[in-house]
Each structure stands twice: as structure tokens, then as C-alpha cells.
Amino acid sequence: MVVKGKIVDVRNQRIFNGEVVVENGIITAINEIYETQSNFIIPGFVDAHIHIESSMLVPSEFAKIAVKHGTVSTVSDPHEIANVLGVQGVDFMIENGKKTPFKFNFGAPSCVPATSFESAGAIIDSSDIKDLLSRPEIKYLAEMMNYPGVLFKDEEVIKKIEWAKYFNKPIDGHAPGLRGEDARNYIAAGISTDHECFTYDEALGKLKHGMKIIIREGSAAKNFDALIDLLPEHFENIMFCSDDKHPDDLLLSHINALCARAVKKGIDVFKVLQAACINPVAHYNLDVGTLRVGDQADFIRVQDLIHFKVIETYIDGKAWYANNTSLIESVEFEVLNNFSCHIKTPEDFKRKSKAGKIRVIEALDGELVTNEIQHPSHLVNGYLESNVTDDILKMTVVNRYQDQKPALAFIKNFGLKEGAIASSVGHDSHNIIAVGVNDEMICKAVNAIIEQKGGICAVSKNETKIVALPVAGIMSNGTCETIGHQYHELDQMAKTMGCELKAPYMTLSFMALLVIPSLKLSDKGLFDGTSFKFTAVEMR
């Protein structure tokens, strides 16, 4: 097979008219030719850190859409499904991914559960980590979110890190806001990357200590604008990632969009492609070609080096996207789940109080971090209630693995004027999380999720919309087109009810992620991610 185009030699920073010769899935020659070519051949894109589960698609369905955008491979942390199903969930992701030509590279989830302050469906301990890392298909130790455990040398945390070193596999980091001596010590423990930086100075400090920075632009967390100016000088140590990408966004673009934005800012295209295509392969030792003789034939043809509109995507020498069509087909698989709680009543969400003030989670659009604010209580007949006028809404996290009393808190910036929204995608333990204008609406939304044993929903007085997520309560068994359309309708319903957040469901899903400061809510209570301990909703 021969594919012709303008060859983009990223390493040697040259572009020439040429042909790529492929035999048995391997590039056997790259020849310069004299006939002028109109399209460009570049290495395939690699998402350097993503949770496939957050697309609400199983890997095989994710692959069908990703190749449309020129993505040939991902570095995938399966800790979402691992928190629900443990090692069985990791096995599901690997086996489903193997049914496609797409090159998924899964890690061993390092924090299942993410903390001891929440209830997950499973535990993955250091012994499990050893077994996972011994497998050739497990490429790295996935994000070490428990950075306090690293800094204070928690025995289990250190064992997991040591097993990664033993098997000579990279260790991913997760340390939002960590700086100075703490950042230096975290990196010195062997942590090699971080995708959680949200300021230029934070990322620069970590780069200077030898860490690689992954610039994230997902559906909720968007750090591209804050960090992209690091790329020109530090392009050898920068990668791109989505982290979490909802299905409607995935239908539109992937890593290709980040390349287009970087080039539009005037950044050298070779440096951009180094970050998007070359660096992840080198850092994680992936079996992915980077457009060299002897490599696997993983490359793409694009119309230009401005918009990166994909014409064809090749994996192992075969075109899996061509003529505006993905050639990856759906596969059959067994649906797995772990859901064991019962229907709630509005009384379950009531709380008696005499407090004059409450602590409130302030959600920030486009960020996973939150602020803590204080606000006068809204008491009705001695009960704490949502204050719709001031946009202080009641939020709940409901344990979905066993029947327990729902945890309650209050949150600002969701802006709902009516109804409620809820989801069983609640990072990382994936309990049910909901926010609404009153107890009745919150209860209605939570019960809609329980009845489906997983999903995302919006409810008003007269309407209930739900997208069922039967696979572990976090993924659909349908296609991206179907789930993307349904998700878009839910998103619009939430916004019709008053929510002004760009991605209300993605933002909601992170309000239970305790390892990112400052205030979050687990099924066990309100949690201060800065001091790393529970705190009270009510204040004197």
C-alpha cells in the first residue's frame, strides 16, 4: 500500500512531497517524490490522559468516533469503572477495547477508592496493583490522586509507587495547586506527569522540577488558555489531553481541535505536533507509530495544518476512517453493573437546623476546583432549604452501593430556577449526585436514576428526561450519535431550567471529587479538600 501527500517530518521539522509505503501494517519506506501533493500526512493524534468512561461510551464505541478526528490511540485511566467494579471493570475495558483496531493503553488505577472518605463499589490495593502492572497491556500507574499519601509516605501508596518502579512503568500524577517544596517532594517520589495544573506559574514550577505537563481541555475542566504559552519553550515536555469528554463534545472534535487552536495562536506546528503525537508515545512507551520507517503505520491525512480536518485515519496500515465514514463497527459485550440502593422519599433529604449560616460550595465554570463561601441559612419551618433567589441550592450525594442516609450540602452557581438534575456519574466513586430547587424535585431526580440503575437526568414539575447508563451505571450500551443527541437534549433542559454553566452535568459529576479542593460532598458528608477532612455544613 502506498499513501501520498505532503509528509510532515515532526522530528526533523521539515515538510516534503512524499509517499508512505506500507507492508503488513509497517512503514517500510518514506520516499520523497516530485509531484506536488495537496494534503498532509502527519502522525496520528494521541490523547495523553482520558477516562473513556466519561464519554459515556464503552471503548469500542469511543473508538468509532475518535478515528474521525484523527485520534489513533489514548492513554486511558479506567479508574471510573474500577471504582464501581474493581479489577473486573478494568478487564472489561481492556477486552472491549481489544475488539477494535484502535490503540487503547490502559493504566492500573492507583486510587480506588480515591479516598477513605467516601464509599466506592470496590477496592484495588497494592497487591492488585502489582498483578495489573505485571501485565504487558497495562502501560502505567494511573494518576496518583492521593498526593497527601505520597507526601506523608502512606504505606499502601508507597507500595503502589514501588511496584510501578519495579515494572519500569511511568507514574501519572494528579496534584492541583501543589507547589514549592511539596510539589518537589511529590515529583521526587517518582511522579512523572500532571494534567491538573490550572495556572501558568504552577505548571512552570512543576516543569522546572522535571515533571511533564499535560495540557487539559475537557468538557468541564478547560486549562488550554492558561497553559498553552508554555508550549513554545517546553514542547518536549508537554502533551495534550481531554481527561473527561462528554459524548456531544466528542462528536465535534478531539485532540485535533487543540492543535488548531495552538497553531492559530502562532505556535510552531512542529512543536504542536510533537506534543500531540510524539511525546505521549515516547513517555508511555506505546506501541504506536510516529511516521518513521519501521514504525506501525499509524498516521492520518489532513487537509491542512491550520484546521486539521481529517481525510483519512490509518491504524496498522488500514484506513479506519475514510470518505467521511468510520469503518470501526459496533461489537457485542456483556453489560456489567453494581447498583444496590432503594427508592427514596422527600423526607430523606430534609435537615432540621437552627444555624444562622452555612458553608456553601461555589462551583466555578470550566474548573474542577471550587471555593468555599458562607451564606445565611434559608430555613423553612426549621428545615434547611434551597434559596433559589440567591442561587444557593441543596445538593445531595446518595450511596448507590447500599442504603444509607443521603449526604446534604449547598452549592452556588448552578442557577436552577425550577426542577433538579442528577447523575450516577459522580467522580470517582460514582454515587448518585443531584442538585435542585427543593426536596421533592431532588427526590424525583434521584429516584429516576435508581429506577434505571444508572444514568443522568433532568426533572421538572411536568417532565422527566433521562439517559440510561446501564454499563456500570456510568456508560451507555448505545452509539455516540444516540447518546450524544440525548445528552444534548438533557443539557438544554438543564439550561432551560436556569442553569448557566457550560457543561452542567460534567461540572455536577466533579462536585463529589474530594481530591480537588476546596469544598466537595461525598456520600459521607461535606469535605474540605484543602485540610483533607470533613467539615460542617452548618455554622454558628
Steps between C-alpha positions, in 0.01 A plus 500: 500500500621850416355823642610830346497850646713774647697308763534685830825382658445628854837400644707655222258790458459475124211454258541341159296338223523129560349156528466262791551136404329247726540122511325279758407799710856637522649802325777358279593823320431872496606634161532855377321550166488786252128520434333767709254375762211697647432319829726442799603172664571529873531254791170405661382694804531353850288612794756487781248463783134413475234308685312329219207446736435875516399495135218273625614256231663161524848497337382344174245778446749768603742369237241536223480875559861572598640385165283763328714761673831334420554346842667159475577437865420601856673475835196394698451486875211257573456612859139603442382145435758367747330696779178320412621149413866477600742297290202343320423845363856549377481162327175604332660813354806313374302219339244730340777720364682200352202436275592808298816605311524817710801510733373535855772506764357442845663573834472337841264725705701619799219641715199270529328640694645846447496561876388327819238772546249357252328172411600333175390170353844341516855525632822455302789455742876479445478125438249560220724775364791257487293250302373766260840656437648158425278481192652626173173671401512720813734783404527715813383574855205732451464837666616504860226724635587435862784751505473540880565125517813546290626793706432328833629165371182298549605136494247384237566798276875445510457128422302587187768745388775249566325234291486743209873559535560126523323442168664812353170665415425874522300647787237761420433785738202700620587789727294814431654810653796314655807724494836565659660240723191279501498487119873424498455212744198364311700494176806353673288203606490401133191682373568590137200699372219728608185594308345700785697828478267795467749790504806576290725547803395171659574308180830680445613414851425133445679503163809642670494209745505253211132420462322480165186713470190377321286790381137408559197622312198289586127554522518654848865576581653732243862597561622550140496880510677514836781263401552507123766773515728242663512299178749700287782471754407168663357307202711192575328462838142593412209276394129555428206326662124508545481332842120493480312544172122483481342336193361813341844662513668185367275507195641844417874466559784351699877569515483642147316806636781572749754488218294746298470738794873483574596570138251787488692656790811500282676203661732305269307208351789258555499577873123458510518161331787395726263547796197346330657200329857423607543572870229264634639209296849559633401564862270201539693269267194441285475260210394785274675618185627856464556508121845347476631210298458183707208641699147368501308682228296724733456833325239736362442714193370851567392778266736757650711584804261772611165334568623137501186373329553126469469326162622153597615325817728198470571253779746216430487587132124479455269798448245501781359838410452596135238667281351668809422159650636310799565140401518374860190295575304451821575184697296287738583499871357398836347783702646517853372710790511550877191682632332414830296782652126553528251774419518812721234733641513882523538469877838331443634834374374720783726632774390676819717795594530816708820616330520862397764432236605213276812407307430500128690339213563757228523320165724670243414471132773316309684398817502194724618700801235671711492778755354503848260783573273573795138601466201558729288188545163477330280335763140396433309358800835418663646320197790602277370560147625622163510877456410535132507881512864507611592189297593297808364157408486179697727223376507135596722197457322167541693176552399272214673187632293469818213680670624790712371840597575750219775754562394863457676828423434825314648628176510828308513574125279223367229762462199268477169685533294180489541124516815300564777316319670178610761252388657170600821629342647649816879492501657286612282263701200557273235533760187693402544877507217749458421869538158662499263772611321296768493161667217367284684573175829364634326181608328465164835530317680257733223241463511528121866397518431216745220360284734477200793378713711778357469801275477877480173687520316828522161535664246779523148502640358359177789327326774245559781442249756228564790345315542146630857385571468127562873414470632541857249783539740731312497390134241441230468186294410717197683707241659843539250652259207374709643584839636831374158608377330394823765669710462822300126498572567457872756778494248730336230408752733585789575836340132565433444449873752777569846340509762723336800266532653396168495131597263458796515120515877481470536768768250317723692175462812657652331648805564171680871478406658552840862510383446834326457798737336666655151390606341181364228259615535125540234252606645537851482878525645839408875479446772766513751400232754754626529364854396153379232441764125526543346831591153612611237646271349698787684782670429679825 
